[in-house]
Each structure stands twice: as structure tokens, then as C-alpha cells.
Amino acid sequence: MATTDLAPQRIRVFGGAIVASISKAATREPVVVGKPYLPAFEFIKSKWKIDENRTVMICSRINTDVKFGRDHGLRTLLVLNEAQQMDELEKLRTSGRADLLPNYYATSIASILPQIKQS
């Protein structure tokens, strides 16, 4: 169970708790296929013929999206939002977690459109 920043007084059961309970009952380890794990990337890469050297992953979450992109050789662009602000990037930078820092960040997805049109 976990609390969220959006509702700190509420307790919500998220996917991890459900997977853990099923894993325990089944006495088997789960195979995780979502972000940031390899099976998800392999599927995306094969389905859409992704070239890592020409791809930038647009991200809204550090711990899933940015990690997914970085783990699989993609450049990452984090769009700042309520959950992911500049102070979070500063914390990562000072704590030595460069593996979770995006290559780029923007305050809005619209702010990158002029760069796309120029290329």
C-alpha cells in the first residue's frame, strides 16, 4: 500500500501490492513487462522499428519514463508537471543519481515544437 502526493491522507493499493500478493499465493516470481523493464522495450522496438540513435523519449515521470529511456539507450526529454518539478531534478543531481536525470527537460511540450520544425 502507498500514499500519493495527490492524496497523502488516503491509502491506495497500487499494482506492486497486488502483484506481490498474487506472487506469494502462487509461490512464483512475477515476470514484469511494463516500463522500465526490457520486455516492454523489446516489444516497442520491434513493433515500431525504433532506432535508438534517432529517438527521444518524451517523459512525464522520472522513475518509470526517464529510467526506461535511459536504461535502453534512448535520449530522454522530461516535461515538467505537478509530480515532477525542477527541485526533483536538483535532488537527483546532488544525490549522484545521474542515471535518472533526463537528457533534456521542458516546461511544456509546446516549447519543443520550434526545435522540431527547424530539424
WONORLIN-V189250 format. One line per field, one symbol per residue. psi: psi as a letter, one per 40 degrees, with the letter a starting at -180 (. if undefined). burial: # if it has 16 or more other C-alpha atoms within 10 Angstrom, else .. Layout:
psi->???
burial->???
This chain:
psi->iiiiddgdeihihidddddddddddefihihheaifiddddddddddefhhdeehhhhiehdeddddddddfeiiihhhiaddhidddddddddeefdeehidiiieiddeedddddd.
burial->..................................###...#..............#######..#######..#######........#..#.......####.#..............
